[in-house]
Amino acid sequence: MDETYDVVVVGGGAAGLSGALALSRARRSVLVIDSGEPRNAPADHVHNYLGREGTPPGELLAVGRAEVAGYGGQFRAGRVQAATRDDGGFRLALDDGASVRARRLLVATGLTDELPDVPGLAQRWGRDVLHCPYCHGWEVRDQRVGVLATGPMSVHQAEMWRQWTSDVLLLLHDAPTPDEETAERLAARGIAVVPGPVAALEVSGDALSGVRLADGRVVALDVVVVATRTAPRADLLVGLGLAPEEVTMGGHVVGTQIPADATGATTVPGVWVAGNVADLRGQVITSAAAGLMAGAAINADLIAEDTRDAVAAYRQLVATTFEEPAWEERYQSKPAVWSGRPNPQLVAEAADLAPGRALDVGSGEGADAVWLAERGWRVTAVDISTTALTRAAEHAETAGVADRIEFTHTDLRDKPPAEEAYDLVSAQFMHLPPTQRRELFARLADAVAPGGVLLIVGHHPSDLWTSGHRMHMPDMMYTAEDVAASLDPTRWDVLVTDTRPRPGPNDVVHHDAVLLARRR
């Protein structure tokens, strides 16, 4: 597996899935790599998630995965062992030996809770050993709660849990005895202080029954609350140059997280973080919101990159599309590029003209030149492609008018036609960058003899408004009025400035800009 995705999301919890959903809905190619070890796996339900209150964590994730998959997101079980820069993106090495590439990374690997070394604590974690009253307070309301002191914030934690139950104890464990002011606050709220270290948890059946102190006494409890020290799952990010930073509450360090801005963007270009890896306080709903913010920011960043790449490609296209090598490649790619029939606007405007000398600009495979020669014109047919001119000469031989057509390989931008030499100058769909086009059209106008006519036909800009436009180069397109405005009104009579519909393939209607002007 060595595929490239717009975004690889590392971590399939609420943050990762939310980011993946936003990106998949934005029609990005997304791969979620997940080890299947969510932080809240021991919990029975998710709380404070509007519209999902009380949902089991596994069910929430299953629904989220299905939603992401419904928009084309892909999943892979495993771990990312390492990430390295690769051609402007990232290469991820997986634990099964495979690798994938990503233009952008969203890391939502969460965090780990470091519990005090008290026997039985880890086994009851998420069940009746809890940490967050907003996550679990309602479910254990009015029960006996013991707050295991692990740092200066434990008093604040005991005061918080007092909101959900009147039966709160502060288990000092290894913490110092509260000072006089703190002791008064605890007493005022009816929170008793239990001195001495906690040696172990007491369990009866499959339920917590209390804690046993180091001196052997047992304190009856239904719930033990502990403030864990948290650490982000950040090995992948450290390898990319992102170090966790300490987070303090009340002047005390409570854990570490990866620094990022409000959208989750890190200091490493192309890397975003969301959820607990970047916000150790984040609950499920806020982690999901952070994933959405990061997903939107990543998509915006990709759009900016796509636009930069598109501008570079467009400039290259404009610079090369109408040059000789591109025309040669186009003509050599198939036996015939055009239909072999004359352009309809030439037929409409020149059918009744008295034959004379004609200049066919960009003659291609010769259909216009042959049509004019068949009507008595002597034609100079000019094109930038030798392949096109060879085919045009063969067409003229077949039609029996080769003696009336002079086929010339030249670029009229470099070698302009003779002035006042032609009774008809016809340029059918001659599209160039604006400055070059105006200069060439001026030279074509100069080539018209007094009393002669200038016929210029091009793709009208309104063709860009339909699903059938073939050339999305707005600057290359023009209206008849644009061309007419460049003609000296003291020397020219403008006979036609028109926009004419013309049937195209698949029921699409094209529009031709048609200018016909007579030189006085």
C-alpha positions as CSV (number, residue, x, y, z in Angstrom):
1,M,0.0,0.0,0.0
2,D,1.8,3.1,-1.3
3,E,-1.0,5.4,-2.2
4,T,-1.2,9.2,-1.9
5,Y,-4.1,10.8,-0.1
6,D,-5.0,14.5,0.3
7,V,-5.2,13.9,4.0
8,V,-4.2,11.1,6.3
9,V,-5.9,11.3,9.7
10,V,-4.1,9.5,12.4
11,G,-6.5,8.5,15.2
12,G,-10.1,7.5,14.8
13,G,-11.8,9.1,17.8
14,A,-14.2,11.9,17.8
15,A,-11.7,14.5,16.7
16,G,-10.2,12.4,13.9
17,L,-13.6,11.2,12.6
18,S,-15.0,14.7,12.7
19,G,-12.1,16.0,10.7
20,A,-12.3,13.1,8.3
21,L,-16.0,13.7,7.8
22,A,-15.5,17.4,6.9
23,L,-12.7,16.6,4.5
24,S,-14.6,13.7,2.9
25,R,-17.6,15.9,2.4
26,A,-15.2,18.4,0.8
27,R,-14.4,15.7,-1.8
28,R,-10.9,15.1,-0.5
29,S,-9.3,11.7,-0.5
30,V,-9.0,10.7,3.2
31,L,-7.5,7.8,5.0
32,V,-8.1,7.3,8.7
33,I,-5.5,5.1,10.5
34,D,-6.6,4.0,13.9
35,S,-5.3,1.6,16.5
36,G,-8.7,1.0,18.1
37,E,-7.7,2.2,21.5
38,P,-9.9,5.2,22.4
39,R,-9.3,7.0,25.7
40,N,-12.9,6.6,26.7
41,A,-13.2,2.9,26.0
42,P,-13.8,2.0,29.7
43,A,-16.7,4.5,29.9
44,D,-20.3,3.3,29.4
45,H,-21.7,6.4,27.9
46,V,-20.7,9.8,26.4
47,H,-22.2,12.8,28.1
48,N,-22.7,16.5,27.3
49,Y,-22.8,15.7,23.6
50,L,-25.8,17.6,22.3
51,G,-28.1,15.2,20.5
52,R,-26.0,12.2,21.5
53,E,-26.4,12.3,25.3
54,G,-25.9,8.9,26.8
55,T,-24.6,7.3,23.7
56,P,-22.1,4.4,24.3
57,P,-18.6,5.5,23.1
58,G,-18.3,2.5,20.8
59,E,-21.7,3.3,19.2
60,L,-20.7,6.9,18.6
61,L,-17.5,5.9,16.9
62,A,-19.3,3.3,14.8
63,V,-21.8,5.8,13.6
64,G,-19.0,8.3,12.8
65,R,-17.1,5.7,10.8
66,A,-20.1,4.9,8.8
67,E,-20.7,8.6,8.1
68,V,-17.1,9.1,6.9
69,A,-17.3,6.0,4.8
70,G,-20.5,7.2,3.2
71,Y,-18.6,10.1,1.8
72,G,-15.7,8.1,0.5
73,G,-13.4,8.2,3.4
74,Q,-11.2,5.1,3.9
75,F,-10.0,3.3,7.0
76,R,-7.0,1.2,8.0
77,A,-6.3,-0.5,11.3
78,G,-2.9,0.0,12.7
79,R,-0.3,2.4,14.0
80,V,1.9,5.0,12.3
81,Q,5.5,4.2,13.4
82,A,7.1,7.2,11.8
83,A,6.4,10.1,9.5
84,T,8.9,11.8,7.2
85,R,8.8,14.7,4.7
86,D,8.3,13.5,1.1
87,D,8.1,15.7,-2.0
88,G,6.2,18.4,-0.3
89,G,4.0,16.0,1.6
90,F,4.5,13.2,4.1
91,R,5.3,9.5,4.0
92,L,3.9,7.4,6.9
93,A,5.5,4.1,7.8
94,L,2.9,1.7,9.3
95,D,3.5,-1.0,11.9
96,D,2.7,-3.7,9.3
97,G,5.5,-2.6,7.0
98,A,3.3,-0.7,4.6
99,S,3.5,3.0,3.8
100,V,1.2,5.7,2.6
101,R,1.7,9.3,1.4
102,A,-0.3,12.3,2.4
103,R,-0.4,15.9,1.3
104,R,-1.5,16.9,4.8
105,L,-1.6,15.3,8.2
106,L,-4.3,15.5,10.9
107,V,-3.1,13.9,14.1
108,A,-5.8,13.1,16.6
109,T,-4.1,10.4,18.6
110,G,-5.4,11.6,22.0
111,L,-3.7,11.3,25.3
112,T,-2.9,8.8,28.0
113,D,-3.9,9.2,31.6
114,E,-1.1,8.6,34.1
115,L,-2.7,7.2,37.3
116,P,-1.1,7.2,40.7
117,D,0.5,4.0,41.7
118,V,-2.3,2.7,43.9
119,P,-3.2,-1.0,43.6
120,G,-6.6,-1.5,41.9
121,L,-6.9,2.0,40.6
122,A,-6.2,1.2,36.9
123,Q,-8.6,-1.7,36.9
124,R,-11.5,0.4,38.0
125,W,-10.6,3.4,35.7
126,G,-13.6,4.7,33.9
127,R,-16.1,2.7,35.9
128,D,-16.0,3.8,39.6
129,V,-12.6,5.5,39.4
130,L,-13.4,8.8,37.7
131,H,-12.0,12.2,37.0
132,C,-14.5,14.5,35.4
133,P,-17.7,15.5,37.2
134,Y,-19.2,16.8,33.9
135,C,-18.6,13.4,32.4
136,H,-19.8,11.3,35.3
137,G,-21.2,13.5,38.1
138,W,-24.9,12.9,37.3
139,E,-24.5,9.2,37.2
140,V,-23.0,9.0,40.7
141,R,-25.0,11.8,42.3
142,D,-25.6,11.6,46.0
143,Q,-23.1,8.7,46.3
144,R,-20.0,8.5,48.6
145,V,-17.2,10.1,46.7
146,G,-13.5,10.2,47.7
147,V,-11.2,12.6,46.0
148,L,-7.6,11.2,45.9
149,A,-5.3,14.1,46.3
150,T,-2.6,14.1,43.6
151,G,-1.6,17.7,43.6
152,P,-2.6,21.3,44.5
153,M,-5.8,21.1,42.3
154,S,-7.3,18.3,44.4
155,V,-9.0,20.7,46.8
156,H,-10.7,22.4,43.8
157,Q,-11.7,19.0,42.5
158,A,-13.3,18.2,45.8
159,E,-15.2,21.4,45.8
160,M,-16.5,20.7,42.3
161,W,-17.7,17.2,43.1
162,R,-19.6,18.7,46.1
163,Q,-22.0,20.1,43.5
164,W,-23.2,16.5,42.7
165,T,-23.2,15.0,46.2
166,S,-23.0,16.1,49.8
167,D,-20.9,13.1,50.7
168,V,-17.4,14.1,49.6
169,L,-14.1,13.2,51.3
170,L,-10.7,14.5,50.5
171,L,-8.2,11.6,50.7
172,L,-4.9,13.4,51.4
173,H,-2.8,10.4,50.3
174,D,0.7,11.9,49.9
175,A,-0.5,15.6,49.9
176,P,0.2,18.0,52.7
177,T,-2.4,18.9,55.3
178,P,-4.5,21.8,54.1
179,D,-3.6,25.2,55.4
180,E,-6.0,27.1,57.7
181,E,-7.8,28.9,54.9
182,T,-8.2,25.8,52.8
183,A,-9.4,23.8,55.8
184,E,-12.0,26.4,56.5
185,R,-13.3,26.3,52.9
186,L,-13.5,22.5,53.0
187,A,-15.3,22.6,56.4
188,A,-17.7,25.2,55.1
189,R,-18.8,22.8,52.3
190,G,-18.9,19.7,54.6
191,I,-15.9,18.0,52.9
192,A,-14.0,15.9,55.4
193,V,-10.3,15.4,55.1
194,V,-8.9,11.9,55.5
195,P,-5.1,11.9,56.4
196,G,-2.7,9.2,55.4
197,P,-1.7,7.4,52.3
198,V,-4.2,5.2,50.4
199,A,-2.7,1.7,50.1
200,A,-5.3,0.0,47.8
201,L,-8.9,0.0,46.6
202,E,-11.4,-2.3,48.2
203,V,-13.8,-4.1,45.8
204,S,-16.8,-6.2,46.6
205,G,-18.1,-8.3,43.8
206,D,-17.6,-6.1,40.8
207,A,-18.1,-2.7,42.6
208,L,-15.9,-0.4,44.5
209,S,-16.6,-0.5,48.2
210,G,-13.9,1.8,49.6
211,V,-10.2,2.4,50.0
212,R,-7.8,0.9,52.5
213,L,-5.4,3.3,54.1
214,A,-1.8,2.4,54.9
215,D,-2.6,2.0,58.5
216,G,-5.2,-0.6,57.7
217,R,-8.3,1.4,58.2
218,V,-11.0,1.2,55.4
219,V,-13.0,4.2,54.3
220,A,-16.3,3.2,52.7
221,L,-16.8,4.8,49.3
222,D,-18.8,4.3,46.1
223,V,-16.5,6.3,43.9
224,V,-12.9,7.4,43.9
225,V,-12.0,10.5,41.9
226,V,-8.5,11.1,40.8
227,A,-6.9,13.9,38.7
228,T,-4.6,12.1,36.3
229,R,-1.5,13.6,34.8
230,T,-2.0,13.5,31.1
231,A,0.5,13.1,28.2
232,P,-0.3,13.3,24.5
233,R,0.3,10.3,22.3
234,A,2.9,12.3,20.4
235,D,5.7,10.1,19.3
236,L,4.7,10.7,15.7
237,L,4.7,14.4,16.2
238,V,7.9,14.5,18.1
239,G,9.5,12.8,15.1
240,L,8.3,15.7,13.0
241,G,9.8,18.3,15.3
242,L,6.9,19.0,17.5
243,A,7.5,18.9,21.3
244,P,4.7,18.8,23.8
245,E,4.4,21.8,26.1
246,E,3.4,21.9,29.7
247,V,-0.2,23.0,30.7
248,T,-0.7,24.6,34.0
249,M,-3.8,25.1,36.1
250,G,-3.7,27.4,39.2
251,G,0.0,27.7,38.6
252,H,0.6,23.9,38.7
253,V,1.5,21.6,35.8
254,V,-1.3,19.2,35.1
255,G,0.0,17.6,31.9
256,T,1.4,18.3,28.4
257,Q,-0.1,18.9,25.0
258,I,1.0,19.7,21.4
259,P,0.9,23.5,20.8
260,A,-1.3,24.6,17.9
261,D,-3.4,27.6,16.8
262,A,-7.2,27.9,17.0
263,T,-7.6,25.8,13.8
264,G,-5.2,23.1,15.0
265,A,-2.3,24.1,12.8
266,T,1.1,23.4,14.3
267,T,4.4,25.1,13.6
268,V,5.2,22.3,11.1
269,P,3.7,23.2,7.8
270,G,1.1,20.7,6.7
271,V,0.5,19.2,10.1
272,W,-2.7,19.8,12.1
273,V,-3.7,18.4,15.5
274,A,-7.1,18.0,17.1
275,G,-8.7,16.6,20.2
276,N,-6.9,15.7,23.4
277,V,-3.5,15.6,21.8
278,A,-3.8,19.3,21.5
279,D,-6.2,20.1,24.3
280,L,-6.0,17.9,27.4
281,R,-9.2,19.5,28.8
282,G,-11.3,18.7,25.7
283,Q,-14.4,16.5,26.1
284,V,-15.8,14.5,23.3
285,I,-18.0,17.2,21.9
286,T,-15.2,19.8,21.9
287,S,-12.8,17.3,20.4
288,A,-15.3,16.7,17.6
289,A,-15.6,20.5,17.1
290,A,-11.8,20.8,17.0
291,G,-11.7,18.1,14.3
292,L,-14.2,20.0,12.2
293,M,-12.2,23.2,12.6
294,A,-9.0,21.4,11.6
295,G,-10.6,19.7,8.7
296,A,-11.9,23.0,7.3
297,A,-8.5,24.6,7.8
298,I,-6.8,21.8,6.0
299,N,-9.2,21.9,3.1
300,A,-8.6,25.7,2.9
301,D,-4.8,25.1,2.9
302,L,-5.2,22.5,0.1
303,I,-7.4,24.8,-1.9
304,A,-4.7,27.5,-1.7
305,E,-2.1,25.0,-2.9
306,D,-4.3,23.7,-5.6
307,T,-4.9,27.2,-6.8
308,R,-1.1,28.0,-6.8
309,D,-0.5,24.8,-8.8
310,A,-3.4,25.6,-11.2
311,V,-2.1,29.2,-11.8
312,A,1.4,27.8,-12.6
313,A,-0.1,25.2,-15.0
314,Y,-2.4,27.8,-16.5
315,R,0.5,30.1,-17.2
316,Q,2.3,27.3,-18.9
317,L,-0.8,26.4,-20.9
318,V,-1.3,30.0,-22.1
319,A,2.4,30.2,-22.9
320,T,2.5,27.0,-25.0
321,T,-1.0,26.1,-26.3
322,F,-0.9,28.3,-29.4
323,E,2.8,27.9,-30.2
324,E,4.1,25.8,-33.0
325,P,5.2,22.7,-31.0
326,A,1.8,22.4,-29.5
327,W,0.0,22.7,-32.8
328,E,2.3,20.1,-34.4
329,E,1.6,17.8,-31.5
330,R,-2.1,18.4,-31.9
331,Y,-2.1,17.7,-35.6
332,Q,0.1,14.7,-35.4
333,S,-2.0,13.1,-32.7
334,K,-4.8,12.1,-35.1
335,P,-5.3,11.7,-38.9
336,A,-7.7,14.7,-39.0
337,V,-8.3,17.4,-36.4
338,W,-11.1,19.3,-38.3
339,S,-14.2,18.3,-40.2
340,G,-13.0,19.2,-43.6
341,R,-15.9,21.6,-44.1
342,P,-15.4,25.4,-44.4
343,N,-16.2,27.5,-41.3
344,P,-19.9,28.5,-41.5
345,Q,-19.3,32.2,-40.8
346,L,-16.9,32.4,-43.7
347,V,-19.5,30.8,-45.9
348,A,-22.2,33.2,-44.6
349,E,-20.1,36.4,-45.2
350,A,-18.0,35.6,-48.2
351,A,-20.4,33.7,-50.5
352,D,-21.5,36.8,-52.3
353,L,-18.1,38.6,-52.4
354,A,-16.4,39.1,-55.8
355,P,-13.3,36.9,-55.9
356,G,-10.0,38.5,-55.6
357,R,-6.9,37.9,-53.4
358,A,-7.5,36.3,-50.1
359,L,-5.4,35.7,-47.0
360,D,-6.5,32.7,-44.9
361,V,-4.9,33.1,-41.5
362,G,-4.4,29.9,-39.5
363,S,-5.6,27.8,-42.5
364,G,-5.2,24.5,-40.7
365,E,-6.1,21.5,-42.9
366,G,-7.2,23.8,-45.7
367,A,-11.0,23.6,-45.8
368,D,-11.5,27.4,-45.9
369,A,-8.8,27.9,-48.5
370,V,-10.2,25.2,-50.8
371,W,-13.7,26.6,-50.5
372,L,-12.4,30.1,-51.5
373,A,-10.3,28.8,-54.3
374,E,-13.3,26.8,-55.7
375,R,-15.1,30.2,-55.9
376,G,-12.4,31.8,-57.9
377,W,-10.3,33.4,-55.2
378,R,-6.5,33.3,-55.3
379,V,-5.6,32.3,-51.7
380,T,-2.5,32.7,-49.6
381,A,-3.0,30.1,-46.8
382,V,-0.8,30.6,-43.8
383,D,-0.3,28.3,-40.8
384,I,2.2,27.7,-38.1
385,S,2.0,23.9,-38.5
386,T,3.8,22.1,-41.3
387,T,1.7,19.0,-40.7
388,A,-1.5,21.0,-41.2
389,L,-0.2,22.6,-44.4
390,T,0.8,19.2,-45.8
391,R,-2.8,18.0,-45.3
392,A,-4.2,21.2,-46.7
393,A,-2.1,20.8,-49.9
394,E,-3.4,17.3,-50.3
395,H,-6.9,18.5,-49.9
396,A,-6.4,21.2,-52.5
397,E,-4.9,18.6,-54.9
398,T,-7.9,16.4,-54.4
399,A,-10.3,19.3,-55.0
400,G,-8.4,20.4,-58.1
401,V,-7.6,23.9,-56.9
402,A,-4.0,23.5,-55.9
403,D,-2.9,26.0,-58.5
404,R,-5.0,28.7,-56.9
405,I,-3.6,28.3,-53.4
406,E,-0.1,29.3,-52.0
407,F,0.5,27.4,-48.8
408,T,2.9,29.3,-46.5
409,H,4.5,28.1,-43.3
410,T,5.1,31.1,-41.1
411,D,4.1,32.8,-37.9
412,L,2.5,36.1,-38.8
413,R,3.5,37.5,-35.4
414,D,7.1,37.4,-36.6
415,K,6.6,38.0,-40.3
416,P,3.5,40.1,-40.9
417,P,1.6,40.0,-44.2
418,A,2.2,42.6,-46.9
419,E,0.1,45.8,-46.3
420,E,-2.9,46.5,-48.5
421,A,-2.3,43.2,-50.4
422,Y,-5.6,41.3,-50.0
423,D,-9.2,41.9,-50.9
424,L,-10.3,39.5,-48.1
425,V,-8.4,38.7,-44.9
426,S,-10.1,35.9,-43.0
427,A,-9.0,34.8,-39.5
428,Q,-11.2,32.1,-38.1
429,F,-10.7,31.3,-34.4
430,M,-7.3,32.9,-34.1
431,H,-6.9,33.0,-30.3
432,L,-3.8,34.5,-28.6
433,P,-3.0,36.3,-25.4
434,P,-4.5,39.8,-25.5
435,T,-1.5,41.9,-26.4
436,Q,-0.3,39.5,-29.1
437,R,-3.9,39.2,-30.5
438,R,-4.4,43.0,-30.7
439,E,-1.0,43.4,-32.5
440,L,-1.8,40.6,-34.9
441,F,-5.3,41.9,-35.7
442,A,-3.8,45.3,-36.4
443,R,-1.4,43.8,-38.9
444,L,-4.3,41.8,-40.5
445,A,-6.3,45.0,-40.8
446,D,-3.2,46.7,-42.5
447,A,-3.1,43.8,-45.0
448,V,-6.6,44.6,-46.4
449,A,-6.6,46.5,-49.6
450,P,-8.8,49.6,-50.0
451,G,-12.3,48.4,-50.7
452,G,-11.4,44.9,-49.3
453,V,-13.0,43.3,-46.2
454,L,-11.7,42.0,-42.9
455,L,-13.5,38.9,-41.4
456,I,-12.5,37.9,-37.9
457,V,-14.4,35.1,-36.2
458,G,-13.7,33.8,-32.7
459,H,-15.1,31.9,-29.7
460,H,-17.4,34.3,-27.8
461,P,-16.6,34.6,-24.0
462,S,-20.2,33.5,-23.2
463,D,-19.1,30.0,-24.3
464,L,-17.5,29.8,-20.8
465,W,-20.9,30.0,-19.2
466,T,-22.0,26.6,-20.7
467,S,-20.9,23.1,-20.0
468,G,-19.6,22.8,-23.5
469,H,-16.8,25.3,-23.5
470,R,-13.6,23.8,-24.9
471,M,-11.1,26.4,-24.0
472,H,-11.2,27.9,-20.5
473,M,-8.9,30.8,-21.2
474,P,-11.0,33.9,-20.7
475,D,-8.2,36.3,-21.9
476,M,-7.9,34.4,-25.1
477,M,-11.6,35.0,-26.1
478,Y,-13.1,38.2,-27.4
479,T,-16.3,39.8,-28.8
480,A,-16.8,41.3,-32.2
481,E,-17.3,44.6,-30.4
482,D,-13.8,44.3,-28.9
483,V,-12.3,43.9,-32.3
484,A,-14.4,46.7,-33.9
485,A,-13.2,49.1,-31.2
486,S,-9.6,48.8,-32.4
487,L,-10.4,49.8,-36.0
488,D,-10.0,53.4,-37.0
489,P,-13.5,54.7,-37.8
490,T,-12.0,57.1,-40.4
491,R,-10.7,54.1,-42.4
492,W,-13.2,51.4,-41.7
493,D,-16.9,50.8,-42.1
494,V,-17.9,48.1,-39.7
495,L,-20.6,46.0,-41.4
496,V,-21.2,43.3,-38.9
497,T,-20.6,42.8,-35.1
498,D,-22.6,39.8,-34.2
499,T,-22.8,36.9,-31.7
500,R,-24.1,33.9,-33.6
501,P,-25.2,30.6,-32.1
502,R,-23.7,27.4,-33.7
503,P,-24.7,23.9,-32.9
504,G,-22.0,21.9,-31.2
505,P,-21.8,18.2,-30.1
506,N,-24.0,16.8,-27.4
507,D,-26.7,19.5,-28.0
508,V,-24.4,22.2,-26.8
509,V,-24.7,25.6,-28.5
510,H,-21.5,27.5,-29.2
511,H,-21.4,31.2,-30.0
512,D,-19.2,32.8,-32.6
513,A,-18.1,36.4,-32.3
514,V,-18.3,37.7,-35.9
515,L,-16.7,40.9,-37.2
516,L,-17.0,42.0,-40.8
517,A,-15.5,45.4,-41.8
518,R,-14.8,47.1,-45.1
519,R,-11.8,49.3,-45.6
520,R,-12.6,52.6,-47.2
